Amino acid sequence: MKPKILSSKIVHKNPWYQIRHDKLEWQNETPGEYFVIKGIVSCLIIAEKNGKF
């Protein structure tokens, strides 16, 4: 089930990536927010060991 997007705004943009902030509402009327990063093809790996990054 997809949420209804109430608003969408680009909050940061540079030549390498942009960050978009979406405010939304789920079908049960619960509000939500998403921050979406759009950029060049890349990969980010965060390693954890014994609860530490």
C-alpha positions in Angstrom: 0.0 0.0 0.0 1.5 3.3 -1.1 1.2 6.5 0.8 -0.3 9.7 -0.6 2.4 12.3 -1.1 1.3 15.6 0.4 4.3 17.7 -0.5 7.8 17.2 -2.0 10.6 19.7 -1.8 14.3 19.6 -2.8 16.2 20.7 0.3 19.7 20.4 -1.0 21.2 20.2 -4.5 24.7 20.2 -5.9 26.4 18.7 -9.1 26.7 15.2 -7.5 23.4 14.6 -5.6 20.2 16.1 -4.4 18.1 15.6 -1.2 14.3 15.6 -1.4 12.0 15.8 1.6 8.5 14.3 1.1 5.7 14.6 3.5 3.1 11.9 3.2 0.0 10.3 4.6 -0.6 6.5 4.8 -4.0 5.0 4.1 -4.9 4.9 7.8 -4.2 8.7 7.9 -0.9 8.3 9.8 1.5 11.1 8.7 5.0 10.3 7.6 8.2 11.8 6.1 10.9 10.5 3.8 14.2 12.0 2.8 15.4 10.7 -0.6 18.9 11.0 -1.8 19.3 11.0 -5.6 22.7 11.0 -7.2 25.2 9.3 -9.3 25.4 5.5 -9.1 27.2 4.7 -5.9 27.3 2.4 -3.0 27.6 3.1 0.7 28.5 0.3 3.2 28.4 1.0 6.9 30.2 -1.7 9.0 29.3 -2.6 12.5 31.4 -4.7 15.0 30.3 -5.2 18.6 27.7 -2.5 18.3 30.2 0.1 17.1 30.4 1.6 13.6 
